[in-house]
Amino acid sequence: MGIRTTLKKWAAYQQTVRELAALDNRQLSDLGIARTDISRIARDHARTI
C-alpha cells in the first residue's frame, strides 16, 4: 500500500470520526449508532477506500 493510499484512508477515517462525533446522542441513536461505535465505523469506512 502506497503512502497516498495510506493518507487517503487516514483522511477518510478522520473525517468520518469528526462528522459522527458532531452529532448528538439522539441523532446517533436515530441512525442506530452508539457513540462507542464511532471509531469502528470510521475504521470500517476507511478500509473501503
Backbone torsions as a table, in degrees:
resi	resn	phi	psi	omega
1	MET	NA	130.3	-177.9
2	GLY	-81.0	168.6	-178.8
3	ILE	-64.2	-36.5	179.4
4	ARG	-63.9	-42.1	179.0
5	THR	-64.7	-42.7	179.0
6	THR	-60.9	-44.1	179.5
7	LEU	-66.5	-37.7	176.8
8	LYS	-63.3	-42.7	179.6
9	LYS	-64.6	-42.6	179.2
10	TRP	-62.8	-43.1	179.5
11	ALA	-64.2	-41.7	178.7
12	ALA	-63.7	-41.7	178.1
13	TYR	-60.3	-50.5	-178.0
14	GLN	-61.6	-43.2	-179.7
15	GLN	-64.3	-42.4	179.3
16	THR	-62.9	-44.4	178.4
17	VAL	-60.8	-46.4	-179.6
18	ARG	-59.8	-46.3	-176.6
19	GLU	-67.1	-43.2	179.9
20	LEU	-71.5	-37.1	-180.0
21	ALA	-66.7	-24.7	-179.9
22	ALA	-74.2	-18.3	179.1
23	LEU	-78.0	148.4	176.2
24	ASP	-82.9	170.9	-174.8
25	ASN	-60.2	-35.0	179.7
26	ARG	-67.4	-42.6	178.6
27	GLN	-63.3	-43.0	177.3
28	LEU	-61.8	-42.5	179.6
29	SER	-62.1	-40.0	177.3
30	ASP	-60.7	-29.9	178.8
31	LEU	-87.9	-5.3	-179.0
32	GLY	79.0	27.3	-177.3
33	ILE	-117.7	131.2	172.1
34	ALA	-90.7	148.6	-179.6
35	ARG	-55.8	-32.7	-179.5
36	THR	-71.9	-12.5	179.9
37	ASP	-89.1	-7.5	-173.6
38	ILE	-57.5	-47.9	-179.3
39	SER	-60.4	-43.6	-179.1
40	ARG	-64.8	-43.4	179.6
41	ILE	-63.2	-43.4	178.9
42	ALA	-64.5	-40.6	179.1
43	ARG	-64.7	-43.9	178.2
44	ASP	-62.7	-40.9	178.6
45	HIS	-64.1	-44.7	-178.8
46	ALA	-62.0	-32.0	178.9
47	ARG	-65.2	-24.3	-177.4
48	THR	-82.3	-7.6	-178.8
49	ILE	-75.9	NA	NA
